[in-house]
Amino acid sequence: MRWGRTSGGPCVSVRVPAKLNLFLSVRGRRPDGYHELVTVFQSVSLYDRVRAGLIGPPGQGHHPAARRRMRVALWHDAGPGVPSGTENLAVRAARALGSAAGVIDLAFVDARALRPADPEVDHASSPYTVIDLRKSIPVGAGMAGGSADAAAALVALNELWACELSRDDLRAVAAHIGSDVPFCVVGGTALATGRGTALAQVLCRGTFHWVVCTADQPLPTADVYRSWDHNCTVNEVQPDAVVQALRTTDPEALGAALHNDLEPAAFALRPQLREQRDALLDAGALGAVLSGSGPTLLALTESAEAATGVCKLMESDFHSVRVATSPAGGPELHPC
Ligand code: ATP
């Protein structure tokens, strides 16, 4: 069954960008197991697309408050490393939004059960919400791809289910899903504290040009924080130089100020990352830094042409290299 033929019912699509950490300082481990952070997030022009549609009889109320019981399915496998069940962050977002909107029972169903060949399924009386993920953000790469999908699902389902929550309301729901999700709901540029969920907008003028260098093997975030616990100590580095460079559109100053306390922890697990970062600097980058918990490395350049040049020089050193610009906006809602 093709997506467009699901029901002819309502459908929305959200384009959502990945995030960069231009600055990330770890201020220690908290009693709740999370780490206390000071970080500057910025959205970047690598996008996932999340579509959400309703399958069911026309005219049935789909607002969670009207339905009380709902069923959600993932349309198809979104690729290697992406969970296809309830652990998928987009499904967790559907649950969180449903519960905020008063749904008492939100069940996850296997999309294969929606195939018309299955005589057990009564399509006429079984409304489903179907979520379809088209991923372009690298998985397990420190670019918050799963969190971006969760944010996009919140925005899409808020529209599809007519929940009428504001972006601020969605941010509050997002904090229950994961630390990066509240930022992904708003996008742009923000200073985050706490476990990354307390956000203050940061002024950013102009556009910055990046080379995004990804590895073929993901680096689990939990392993990197465990390595930080064993190998690193708290410092008090401040984000002021990054904030100033963003305000004055100064790529050279930004390149010098890029900072990530997780680098030694990630480099202890993957020593070649240090050499690759240094190679990006030798190739002419103004600055190079690990993205979040890695293993993606980000190289800042002075222009789009310079980014293309670094890309060409470095393409054989990485699984994939892509040019991108920042800041990107937040999640954008479109008709299907
Ligand atoms: P983190 O936000 O933990 O730093 P990350 O940015 O490094 O993660 P993600 O692409 O978000 O990387 O994937 C982290 C893990 O989240 C994956 O290993 C995967 O098992 C899980 N995950 C859940 N839902 C998704 C999703 N929709 N897309 C990608 N990964 C997902």
Residues whose N, C-alpha, C, O or C-beta is under 5 A from the ligand:
A	BS01	ATP	G81 V82 P83 E87 N88 L89 A90 P138 V139 G140 A141 G142 M143 A144 G145 G146 S147 D149 D180 T221 G294
